Protein backbone atom coordinates (compact mmCIF):
# COMPACT_ATOMS: atom_id res chain seq x y z
CA UNK A 1 0.00 0.00 0.00
CA UNK A 2 1.41 3.45 -0.90
CA UNK A 3 2.66 5.77 1.82
CA UNK A 4 1.64 9.44 1.58
CA UNK A 5 3.13 12.49 3.23
CA UNK A 6 0.54 15.20 3.86
CA UNK A 7 0.26 18.77 5.06
CA UNK A 8 -3.03 20.35 6.07
CA UNK A 9 -4.97 22.44 8.56
CA UNK A 10 -7.40 21.47 11.26
CA UNK A 11 -10.80 23.08 11.90
CA UNK A 12 -9.10 25.37 14.44
CA UNK A 13 -6.58 26.58 11.83
CA UNK A 14 -3.62 24.63 13.17
CA UNK A 15 -1.13 23.41 10.52
CA UNK A 16 -0.39 19.71 10.78
CA UNK A 17 1.84 17.29 8.85
CA UNK A 18 2.32 13.53 8.86
CA UNK A 19 2.53 10.26 6.95
CA UNK A 20 -0.18 7.69 6.40
CA UNK A 21 -0.77 4.59 4.29
CA UNK A 22 -3.77 4.61 1.97
CA UNK A 23 -4.92 2.77 -1.13
CA UNK A 24 -5.09 6.02 -3.12
CA UNK A 25 -5.22 9.80 -2.71
CA UNK A 26 -9.01 9.92 -2.52
CA UNK A 27 -9.07 7.41 0.36
CA UNK A 28 -6.45 9.42 2.22
CA UNK A 29 -8.36 12.69 1.78
CA UNK A 30 -11.54 11.03 3.10
CA UNK A 31 -9.70 9.60 6.12
CA UNK A 32 -8.07 12.93 6.95
CA UNK A 33 -11.33 14.87 6.66
CA UNK A 34 -13.01 12.39 8.99
CA UNK A 35 -10.32 13.30 11.52
CA UNK A 36 -10.94 17.01 10.97
CA UNK A 37 -7.83 17.60 8.85
CA UNK A 38 -8.14 19.39 5.52
CA UNK A 39 -5.07 18.53 3.38
CA UNK A 40 -3.41 21.22 1.25
CA UNK A 41 -0.52 19.09 -0.02
CA UNK A 42 -0.09 15.35 -0.50
CA UNK A 43 3.05 13.55 -1.75
CA UNK A 44 3.37 9.89 -2.63
CA UNK A 45 6.70 9.16 -0.88
CA UNK A 46 6.58 5.53 -1.98
CA UNK A 47 7.02 6.50 -5.61
CA UNK A 48 9.35 9.35 -4.83
CA UNK A 49 11.77 6.99 -3.11
CA UNK A 50 12.11 4.89 -6.25
CA UNK A 51 13.40 7.87 -8.22
CA UNK A 52 17.13 8.50 -8.09
CA UNK A 53 20.09 9.23 -10.33
CA UNK A 54 20.14 5.52 -11.19
CA UNK A 55 16.50 5.32 -12.30
CA UNK A 56 15.76 4.49 -15.90
CA UNK A 57 16.11 7.50 -18.18
CA UNK A 58 13.15 8.32 -20.38
CA UNK A 59 14.27 7.96 -23.99
CA UNK A 60 14.21 10.75 -26.58
CA UNK A 61 11.59 8.95 -28.77
CA UNK A 62 9.21 8.67 -25.79
CA UNK A 63 9.78 12.35 -24.93
CA UNK A 64 9.10 13.32 -28.54
CA UNK A 65 5.75 11.50 -28.57
CA UNK A 66 4.67 12.75 -25.14
CA UNK A 67 5.52 16.43 -25.73
CA UNK A 68 3.92 16.45 -29.18
CA UNK A 69 0.74 14.74 -27.99
CA UNK A 70 0.32 16.90 -24.88
CA UNK A 71 0.96 20.09 -26.89
CA UNK A 72 -1.70 19.06 -29.40
CA UNK A 73 -4.22 18.21 -26.68
CA UNK A 74 -3.66 21.48 -24.80
CA UNK A 75 -3.73 23.45 -28.06
CA UNK A 76 -7.18 21.99 -28.75
CA UNK A 77 -8.46 23.43 -25.46
CA UNK A 78 -8.54 20.18 -23.48
CA UNK A 79 -7.87 20.68 -19.72
CA UNK A 80 -4.44 19.55 -18.52
CA UNK A 81 -5.70 16.81 -16.22
CA UNK A 82 -7.94 15.39 -18.96
CA UNK A 83 -5.10 15.53 -21.48
CA UNK A 84 -2.74 13.69 -19.14
CA UNK A 85 -5.41 11.07 -18.46
CA UNK A 86 -5.81 10.47 -22.20
CA UNK A 87 -2.08 10.32 -22.96
CA UNK A 88 -1.05 8.11 -20.03
CA UNK A 89 -3.37 5.38 -21.30
CA UNK A 90 -1.67 5.46 -24.71
CA UNK A 91 1.99 5.55 -23.64
CA UNK A 92 3.62 2.15 -24.21
CA UNK A 93 6.76 2.78 -22.15
CA UNK A 94 6.14 1.29 -18.69
CA UNK A 95 8.33 3.71 -16.77
CA UNK A 96 6.78 6.72 -18.46
CA UNK A 97 3.28 5.41 -17.74
CA UNK A 98 4.18 4.90 -14.07
CA UNK A 99 5.46 8.46 -13.84
CA UNK A 100 2.40 9.87 -15.60
CA UNK A 101 0.11 8.03 -13.20
CA UNK A 102 1.81 9.80 -10.31
CA UNK A 103 1.88 13.14 -12.13
CA UNK A 104 -1.83 12.85 -12.92
CA UNK A 105 -2.70 12.24 -9.26
CA UNK A 106 -0.69 15.31 -8.24
CA UNK A 107 -2.39 17.46 -10.88
CA UNK A 108 -5.71 16.29 -9.42
CA UNK A 109 -4.52 17.70 -6.10
CA UNK A 110 -4.01 21.11 -7.70
CA UNK A 111 -0.23 21.06 -8.05
CA UNK A 112 1.53 22.54 -11.09
CA UNK A 113 2.90 20.34 -13.86
CA UNK A 114 6.47 21.40 -13.09
CA UNK A 115 6.01 20.53 -9.43
CA UNK A 116 4.40 17.21 -10.35
CA UNK A 117 7.45 16.24 -12.43
CA UNK A 118 9.94 17.54 -9.82
CA UNK A 119 10.55 14.11 -8.25
CA UNK A 120 11.61 12.75 -11.63
CA UNK A 121 14.16 15.34 -12.75
CA UNK A 122 16.90 12.72 -13.01
CA UNK A 123 14.88 10.73 -15.53
CA UNK A 124 14.10 13.53 -17.96
CA UNK A 125 16.26 15.79 -20.13
CA UNK A 126 17.02 19.09 -18.40
CA UNK A 127 15.44 20.92 -21.29
CA UNK A 128 12.05 19.32 -20.62
CA UNK A 129 11.77 20.53 -17.02
CA UNK A 130 12.92 24.04 -17.97
CA UNK A 131 10.40 24.20 -20.83
CA UNK A 132 7.60 23.12 -18.47
CA UNK A 133 8.52 25.84 -15.99
CA UNK A 134 8.79 28.50 -18.71
CA UNK A 135 5.48 27.42 -20.25
CA UNK A 136 3.57 27.57 -16.98
CA UNK A 137 5.09 30.91 -16.01
CA UNK A 138 4.28 32.49 -19.40
CA UNK A 139 0.89 30.80 -19.87
CA UNK A 140 2.08 29.25 -23.16
CA UNK A 141 2.49 25.67 -22.01
CA UNK A 142 1.18 24.21 -25.28
CA UNK A 143 3.63 26.29 -27.34
CA UNK A 144 6.58 25.38 -25.12
CA UNK A 145 5.72 21.69 -25.21
CA UNK A 146 5.31 21.93 -28.97
CA UNK A 147 8.80 23.42 -29.33
CA UNK A 148 10.18 20.74 -27.01
CA UNK A 149 8.44 18.06 -29.08
CA UNK A 150 9.98 19.41 -32.30
CA UNK A 151 13.44 19.49 -30.68
CA UNK A 152 13.17 15.91 -29.41
CA UNK A 153 11.82 14.77 -32.79
CA UNK A 154 14.79 16.33 -34.57
CA UNK A 155 17.19 14.70 -32.09
CA UNK A 156 15.51 11.35 -32.66
CA UNK A 157 15.81 11.73 -36.43
CA UNK A 158 19.54 12.50 -36.23
CA UNK A 159 20.14 9.63 -33.76
CA UNK A 160 18.21 7.22 -36.00
CA UNK A 161 20.21 8.42 -39.00
CA UNK A 162 23.50 7.77 -37.20
CA UNK A 163 22.43 4.33 -35.96
CA UNK A 164 21.07 3.35 -39.35
CA UNK A 165 24.24 4.51 -41.11
CA UNK A 166 26.47 2.55 -38.73
CA UNK A 167 24.62 -0.77 -38.85
CA UNK A 168 26.16 -2.05 -42.10
CA UNK A 169 29.75 -0.98 -41.29
CA UNK A 170 29.47 -2.54 -37.82
CA UNK A 171 28.14 -5.78 -39.29
CA UNK A 172 31.06 -5.85 -41.71
CA UNK A 173 33.52 -5.14 -38.90
CA UNK A 174 32.11 -7.95 -36.74
CA UNK A 175 32.20 -10.29 -39.74
CA UNK A 176 35.84 -9.33 -40.34
CA UNK A 177 36.74 -10.16 -36.74
CA UNK A 178 34.88 -13.49 -36.92
CA UNK A 179 36.54 -14.46 -40.20
CA UNK A 180 40.00 -13.55 -38.91
CA UNK A 181 39.40 -15.43 -35.65
CA UNK A 182 38.04 -18.46 -37.50
CA UNK A 183 41.07 -18.60 -39.81
CA UNK A 184 43.54 -18.33 -36.95
CA UNK A 185 41.79 -20.76 -34.59
CA UNK A 186 40.49 -23.41 -37.03
CA UNK A 187 42.29 -23.15 -40.38
CA UNK A 188 45.89 -22.44 -39.35
CA UNK A 189 46.11 -25.51 -37.00
CA UNK A 190 45.15 -27.75 -39.96
CA UNK A 191 48.28 -26.63 -41.83
CA UNK A 192 50.70 -25.91 -38.99
CA UNK A 193 51.69 -29.57 -38.56
CA UNK A 194 52.24 -29.96 -42.29
CA UNK A 195 54.35 -26.80 -42.44
CA UNK A 196 56.53 -27.83 -39.49
CA UNK A 197 57.04 -31.31 -40.96
CA UNK A 198 58.20 -29.81 -44.22
CA UNK A 199 61.22 -28.34 -42.41
CA UNK A 200 63.11 -25.23 -43.35
CA UNK A 201 62.67 -21.80 -41.96
CA UNK A 202 59.15 -20.43 -42.03
CA UNK A 203 58.40 -16.80 -42.98
CA UNK A 204 57.83 -14.42 -40.06
CA UNK A 205 54.14 -14.06 -41.00
CA UNK A 206 53.63 -17.83 -40.85
CA UNK A 207 55.43 -18.10 -37.52
CA UNK A 208 53.28 -15.30 -36.18
CA UNK A 209 50.04 -17.01 -37.24
CA UNK A 210 51.11 -20.38 -35.81
CA UNK A 211 52.10 -18.77 -32.49
CA UNK A 212 48.80 -16.87 -32.31
CA UNK A 213 46.86 -20.02 -33.08
CA UNK A 214 48.67 -22.08 -30.43
CA UNK A 215 48.29 -19.34 -27.81
CA UNK A 216 44.57 -18.84 -28.48
CA UNK A 217 43.85 -22.56 -28.26
CA UNK A 218 45.74 -22.88 -24.99
CA UNK A 219 44.65 -19.61 -23.36
CA UNK A 220 41.33 -18.73 -24.98
CA UNK A 221 39.77 -18.15 -21.55
CA UNK A 222 42.54 -15.67 -20.64
CA UNK A 223 41.90 -13.87 -23.94
CA UNK A 224 38.15 -13.55 -23.26
CA UNK A 225 38.70 -12.38 -19.68
CA UNK A 226 41.24 -9.82 -20.90
CA UNK A 227 38.78 -8.48 -23.47
CA UNK A 228 36.08 -8.20 -20.78
CA UNK A 229 38.47 -6.39 -18.41
CA UNK A 230 39.59 -3.97 -21.12
CA UNK A 231 36.00 -3.15 -22.11
CA UNK A 232 34.91 -2.72 -18.47
CA UNK A 233 37.92 -0.54 -17.65
CA UNK A 234 37.29 1.59 -20.70
CA UNK A 235 33.64 2.10 -19.79
CA UNK A 236 34.54 3.05 -16.20
CA UNK A 237 37.17 5.50 -17.46
CA UNK A 238 34.71 6.90 -19.99
CA UNK A 239 32.11 7.48 -17.27
CA UNK A 240 34.50 9.74 -15.34
CA UNK A 241 34.50 13.48 -16.21
CA UNK A 242 38.20 13.48 -17.11
CA UNK A 243 37.90 10.33 -19.21
CA UNK A 244 34.88 11.62 -21.10
CA UNK A 245 36.60 14.97 -21.73
CA UNK A 246 39.76 13.27 -23.03
CA UNK A 247 37.84 10.87 -25.26
CA UNK A 248 35.51 13.53 -26.71
CA UNK A 249 38.50 15.78 -27.41
CA UNK A 250 40.16 12.90 -29.26
CA UNK A 251 37.02 12.22 -31.31
CA UNK A 252 36.95 15.80 -32.58
CA UNK A 253 40.51 15.38 -33.90
CA UNK A 254 39.77 12.28 -36.02
CA UNK A 255 39.69 13.17 -39.74
CA UNK A 256 36.18 13.06 -41.24
CA UNK A 257 34.66 11.91 -37.91
CA UNK A 258 35.58 15.08 -35.97
CA UNK A 259 33.98 17.54 -38.46
CA UNK A 260 30.83 15.37 -38.54
CA UNK A 261 30.52 15.40 -34.74
CA UNK A 262 31.13 19.16 -34.75
CA UNK A 263 28.29 19.72 -37.23
CA UNK A 264 25.92 17.45 -35.27
CA UNK A 265 26.76 19.33 -32.04
CA UNK A 266 26.12 22.64 -33.83
CA UNK A 267 22.67 21.41 -34.86
CA UNK A 268 21.84 20.37 -31.29
CA UNK A 269 23.12 23.68 -29.93
CA UNK A 270 21.04 25.84 -32.27
CA UNK A 271 17.89 23.70 -31.99
CA UNK A 272 17.92 23.61 -28.18
CA UNK A 273 18.81 27.28 -27.76
CA UNK A 274 16.12 28.26 -30.26
CA UNK A 275 13.42 26.29 -28.44
CA UNK A 276 14.34 27.61 -25.01
CA UNK A 277 14.69 31.22 -26.21
CA UNK A 278 11.27 31.06 -27.87
CA UNK A 279 9.82 29.71 -24.60
CA UNK A 280 11.15 32.70 -22.69
CA UNK A 281 13.76 30.83 -20.66
CA UNK A 282 16.46 33.26 -19.40
CA UNK A 283 19.60 33.15 -21.55
CA UNK A 284 21.94 31.93 -18.80
CA UNK A 285 19.58 29.09 -17.87
CA UNK A 286 18.95 28.25 -21.54
CA UNK A 287 22.68 28.16 -22.31
CA UNK A 288 23.36 25.91 -19.32
CA UNK A 289 20.87 23.35 -20.61
CA UNK A 290 22.07 23.80 -24.20
CA UNK A 291 25.66 23.05 -23.19
CA UNK A 292 24.65 19.67 -21.75
CA UNK A 293 22.66 18.79 -24.87
CA UNK A 294 25.58 19.02 -27.32
CA UNK A 295 26.69 15.42 -26.81
CA UNK A 296 30.41 16.26 -26.53
CA UNK A 297 32.11 17.03 -23.21
CA UNK A 298 34.85 19.17 -24.79
CA UNK A 299 32.32 21.44 -26.51
CA UNK A 300 30.16 21.46 -23.37
CA UNK A 301 33.08 22.82 -21.33
CA UNK A 302 33.65 25.50 -23.96
CA UNK A 303 29.99 26.61 -23.80
CA UNK A 304 30.08 26.56 -20.00
CA UNK A 305 33.01 28.98 -20.23
CA UNK A 306 30.84 31.25 -22.39
CA UNK A 307 28.13 30.97 -19.76
CA UNK A 308 30.47 32.26 -17.06
CA UNK A 309 31.19 35.37 -19.14
CA UNK A 310 27.46 35.94 -19.70
CA UNK A 311 26.83 35.78 -15.96
CA UNK A 312 29.40 38.57 -15.62
CA UNK A 313 27.42 40.75 -18.03
CA UNK A 314 28.86 39.89 -21.47
CA UNK A 315 26.73 39.40 -24.58
CA UNK A 316 26.51 35.92 -26.09
CA UNK A 317 28.09 36.52 -29.50
CA UNK A 318 31.52 37.80 -28.42
CA UNK A 319 32.56 35.02 -25.98
CA UNK A 320 30.91 32.44 -28.24
CA UNK A 321 33.15 33.50 -31.15
CA UNK A 322 36.26 33.27 -28.94
CA UNK A 323 35.32 29.82 -27.65
CA UNK A 324 35.35 28.18 -31.12
CA UNK A 325 32.70 25.80 -29.75
CA UNK A 326 30.38 26.34 -32.73
CA UNK A 327 30.92 27.24 -36.42
CA UNK A 328 31.57 30.88 -37.29
CA UNK A 329 28.23 31.17 -39.06
CA UNK A 330 26.39 30.54 -35.79
CA UNK A 331 28.43 33.29 -34.11
CA UNK A 332 27.42 35.74 -36.85
CA UNK A 333 23.77 34.65 -36.64
CA UNK A 334 23.90 35.06 -32.85
CA UNK A 335 25.18 38.63 -33.19
CA UNK A 336 22.43 39.45 -35.69
CA UNK A 337 19.83 37.84 -33.43
CA UNK A 338 20.96 39.87 -30.42
CA UNK A 339 20.85 43.10 -32.42
CA UNK A 340 17.43 42.43 -33.97
CA UNK A 341 15.80 40.57 -31.05
CA UNK A 342 15.15 37.50 -33.22
CA UNK A 343 17.69 35.10 -31.71
CA UNK A 344 15.22 32.21 -31.51
CA UNK A 345 14.19 32.58 -35.17
CA UNK A 346 17.76 32.78 -36.48
CA UNK A 347 18.85 29.83 -34.33
CA UNK A 348 15.91 27.85 -35.69
CA UNK A 349 17.02 28.55 -39.26
CA UNK A 350 20.60 27.65 -38.39
CA UNK A 351 19.41 24.39 -36.83
CA UNK A 352 17.64 23.42 -40.07
CA UNK A 353 20.82 24.14 -42.04
CA UNK A 354 23.17 22.18 -39.77
CA UNK A 355 20.79 19.24 -39.48
CA UNK A 356 20.75 19.02 -43.29
CA UNK A 357 24.55 19.22 -43.24
CA UNK A 358 24.61 16.41 -40.67
CA UNK A 359 22.52 14.17 -42.91
CA UNK A 360 24.88 14.78 -45.82
CA UNK A 361 28.01 14.25 -43.71
CA UNK A 362 26.66 10.99 -42.23
CA UNK A 363 25.90 9.66 -45.72
CA UNK A 364 29.40 10.54 -46.94
CA UNK A 365 31.06 8.98 -43.89
CA UNK A 366 29.10 5.76 -44.36
CA UNK A 367 30.05 5.67 -48.03
CA UNK A 368 33.73 5.81 -47.01
CA UNK A 369 33.50 3.35 -44.11
CA UNK A 370 31.92 0.49 -46.06
CA UNK A 371 34.70 0.03 -48.67
CA UNK A 372 37.36 0.68 -45.99
CA UNK A 373 36.07 -2.20 -43.84
CA UNK A 374 35.69 -4.47 -46.88
CA UNK A 375 39.31 -3.65 -47.80
CA UNK A 376 40.39 -4.44 -44.23
CA UNK A 377 38.64 -7.81 -44.44
CA UNK A 378 40.38 -8.55 -47.73
CA UNK A 379 43.80 -7.62 -46.33
CA UNK A 380 43.35 -9.89 -43.29
CA UNK A 381 42.18 -12.86 -45.35
CA UNK A 382 44.97 -12.38 -47.90
CA UNK A 383 47.55 -12.15 -45.13
CA UNK A 384 46.42 -15.47 -43.63
CA UNK A 385 46.15 -17.26 -46.99
CA UNK A 386 49.52 -16.01 -48.27
CA UNK A 387 51.22 -16.85 -44.96
CA UNK A 388 50.01 -20.44 -45.36
CA UNK A 389 50.63 -20.82 -49.09
CA UNK A 390 54.18 -19.40 -49.29
CA UNK A 391 55.84 -22.13 -47.16
CA UNK A 392 53.79 -24.77 -48.96
CA UNK A 393 55.03 -23.54 -52.34
CA UNK A 394 58.59 -23.38 -51.01
CA UNK A 395 58.26 -26.96 -49.81
CA UNK A 396 56.96 -28.16 -53.18
CA UNK A 397 59.72 -26.34 -55.07
CA UNK A 398 62.37 -27.75 -52.72
CA UNK A 399 61.13 -31.32 -53.31
CA UNK A 400 60.95 -30.75 -57.07
CA UNK A 401 64.50 -29.38 -57.11
N, C-alpha and C positions, 0 to 999 in steps of 0.2 A: 504494500500500500504506500502511495507517495507521502512524503513528509513536506508540509508547507510551513513557511515562516510568515507570520502575519504582523501587521501593525494596524491599530484601530483605536477608537475612542469608546468609552462607556457612556451610559446615559447621563452621568454626572459631568462629562467632559474630560475625564481623565484619559491620558494617552497610555495605551498598553501594548506590549509586544509579546510574542511567544512562538512556539512551534507546536504543530499538531498534525497527526496522521488523519487522512481523509481519502475517500475513494476518488473524489474530484473536487474542483473549486466550489461548485454549487453546494455540495454537501458540507464543505467547511464553512461557507458563508452562513448556511442555515444553522449549523451547530453554534457558531459564534453569536449570531443574533439571538438564539434561544438563551444564551448566557448574558445577554445585554451588551454585547460587544459589536460595534459596527465597523467592519474592516475597511481601511482606506488603501492598503497595499498588501498583496499576497504574492509570495515567491515560492516556486516549486524547487526546494533545495535538493531534492532527490535528483532531478535532471541537471541542475546546475553543477552538482558534484561530478557528474560524468564528463563535463567539458573541461578540457585542459589543453596545454600546448601539444599533447600527444594524441588528441582526438583526430578522427578522420577529417581531412580537409574536403570541403565541398569543391567539386571539380568545376572548371571553367564552362564546359557544356551545360551542366546543371544550372549554373548561375545565369548563363545566357537565356535559357528557357524561362527560368523563374522571373527574372527582371523584365523580359519582354512581355510575358503573360500578365504580370501584375500591372505593368504600365498600361497595357491595352484595356484591362478591366477597369482600372481607376479612370482612364481617359474616357471610358464609356459612361461614367457617372455612377458606377457600382460602389457602394460603401466598402471601406477597407476590410472590415471584418468579414463581410460576405465574399469579397474577392479572395481573401486568404483561404476561406472555407472551401471555395470552389477549386482553387489551385492545389491545395494540399492533398485533395483526393486524386489529383491527376499526376502528381509527381511520382516517378518510378523509383528514384533513389531513396533507399530506406532511411539513411541518416538525415537527409533533407526533410523527409516527411515527418520524422520524429521531432526535428527542430521546429517545423512549422506547426505541429500540434501544440507544442509548448508556447510558441509565439501567438498563436490564435487565442489560446486561453488567457494570455496576458492582455491582448488587445480587448478581449471581452471584459477585462477588469478596468479598462479605461487607460491603460498605459500606452505610451507612444511606441511607434514601430522601432525606432532607434533603441529605446530602452528595452523593448521586448527581445531584440537581437543581441543585447549587450553581453549576455552570458556566453555567447558563441563567437566572440570576436576572433578567437584563434582559428576558427574553422572557415572563416570567410576572408576573401581578399580585402585589404585595408580600404581600397577604393569603394567597395560596396557600403561599408558602414558610414564612411564620410559622405557618400551621395545620399544615403537615407537621412542623415542629420541635416544636410543642406536642403534637401527637398522638403522636409517637415518645417524647417525654419522659414523657408521662403514661400511655402504654400504651393510649390510646384513639384510635388512628389512624383506624379505621373511622368512629367518631363524628365526629371532626374533619373528615374528608373529606366525610362526609355533610352537615355544617353548611356547609362550603364549597360543596358542590354545590347546596344549597338557595339560598345567597346568590347564586351565579352564575346560577342559573336565574331567580331573581327579577329580577336585573339585566337578563338577556336579555329577559324579558317586558316590562319597562318600556321598554327600548331599542326592541324591536320595535313596541311601542305608539306610541312617538313617531315612528318612521320611517313606520309605516303611516298615522298621522294626517296626516303632512306630505306624503305623496305627491300627493294630489289638489290641495291648495293650490299646491304647487310646479309641478305640471303646468299649472295655470291661470296661474300667474305667467309661466312660460316661454312659454305661448301668447299671453299679453298682450304680452310683449316682441316676439315674432315678428310678431304682427299690426300692432303699432305701427311696427316697422321696415319691414315690407312696405308699409304705407300711405305712409310717408315716402319710401322708396327707389323704389317702382314706381308708385304711384298718383298722388302729387303731381306728378311730372314730366310726366305725361300732361295735366295741366290747367294747369301753370305757364305754358306758352307761350300758351295761350288767354287766361289771366287777364291776362298782360302786354300782349297785343295789344288787349285790350278798353280799355286806358287807365284813367285815373283813379287815385286813391290806393287802395291795397289796405289792408285792415285789418291791424293789427299781428300777429294770429295767422296770417294768410295769409303775410305777409312772413317770419315766423319759420319756418313750414313750408317755404317755398320755399328759404330760406337753408340750413336744415338738410339739405334734399334735395340741393342743389347741393354742399354741403360733403362730405356722405357719399359722393356719387358720385365726387368728385375725390380725396378723401383717406380712402377706406375702409380702406386698409392702415394709415394712421396711427391710425385709430380702433381697429382690432383690436390693434395693438401697444400702444396706450395701455391698453386693457382688460387685456391680459396683464400689463403692468407693474404696474398697480394691484393686480390679484389677487395677483401674486407678492410685491409689497411688503407687502400686507396679511398674507399668510401668514407672511412672515418676521417681521414685527412681532408677530404673534400668537404665534409660537413663542418669543419672548423672555419672560422672567418678568414684566417690567414691562408689556409689551403685553398679555399674558394677564390680568394683574391688572386693568388698566384696562378691558379689554373685558368681563371677567366682572362687574366692578362696575357697568358700564353696563347689562348685561343684566338685573341684578337690579332696576334702576330703571325698566324698561319696564313700563307698565301691562299687566296680565293675564299677560304673559310672565314678569316677575320673580317674582310669587307662585307661579306654576307651577314654576319652576326651584327656588325655595326649598323647596317641598313635596317635589319629587323628591330634592333633596339631603338633606332630613330623613329620607326613607325609606332612602336609601343609608347614612346615618350610623347609624341605629338597627339596620339589618340587619347591617352589618359589625361594629359594636361588640358586638351580641348574639352573633354567631357566634364571635368571638374571645374574648369573656368566657367563654362556655360551654366553649371549648376549653382554658381555663386560661392564656391568654396574659396576661402582666402588663399592667396598665392602661396604663402609659406607652407600652409597645410597641404595644398594641392601638389606642390613640388616635392614634399616629403613622401607622399604616396606615390607620385610619378617615379621617383628615384628607385623605389623598391619594385616597380613593375617592369623595369627595363630588362631583367633577365640576365644581367652581367654585373658582377660585383665591382669590377674595376670602374665601369661607367657609373654605377650607383654611387661609389665614393666620390667621383668627380662632381656629380649633380648635388650630392650632400655638401660639398665644398661651396658650390654656388648658393645653396640654401643659407649657409652661414653668412655669406655676404649680403644676401637679401634681408636677413634678420637685422643686419647692421644698417639698413637703409638704402642699399644699392638697388638699381633696377635689374631686371632679369637679363636683358640682352647683353650687357657688357661683361659680367662675370661668366655668362654662358659661352660667349665667344672665346674667352681666355681659357676656359676649361677644356676645350676640344672634345667634349663629351658627345656632341651631336654634329652633324654636317653643317657647313657654313651657311647653307641655304636656310636652315631652321633658325640660325642666329639672326639672319637678315629679316626673316618673316616675323620673328619675335619682336625685333625693334620696330617694324612697321605696325605690328599689332598693338604694342604699347603706345605708340604715337597716335593711332587712330581709334583705340579702344575696341578693337575687333580681334583680340588675341585668340579667343576661342574659335572664331570662324577661320582665321588663317592657319591655326594649328590643325583644324579639321581638314582643310585642303591639303596641307603638308602630309597629314597621315594617309590620305588617299594615294598621294604620289609615292610615298615610301613603301606602302603596302604593295602597290603595283611593282615597284622596283624589287621588293623582296620576292614576289612570285617569279619574276624573270631571273633573278640571281639563283634561286633554288633550282629552277629548271636547268640552268647552265651548269651548276655544280653537279647535279645528278648526271647530266650528259657526259661530264668529264670523269666522274667516279666509276661509272659502269665499265667503260673500256679499260680503265686503270686496274680495276680489280680482276677483270678477265685476263689482262696481261700478266698480273701477278700470279694468277693460277697457272697460266701457261709456263711461266718461268720456273715455278716450283716443280711442276710435273716434268719439264724438260731436264731440270737439274738432276732429279732422281733417276730418270730413265737413262740419261747419258752417263751418270756415275756408275750405273750397273752395266751398261753395254760396252763401255770403253775397255774395262779389264777382260770382258768376255772376248771381244775382238782381238785384243792383244794375245790372249791365250790361244785362240784359234790360229792366229798368224805364227805364233811361236811353234806350235805343233806342225804346221804346214811347212815351216822353214826347216 
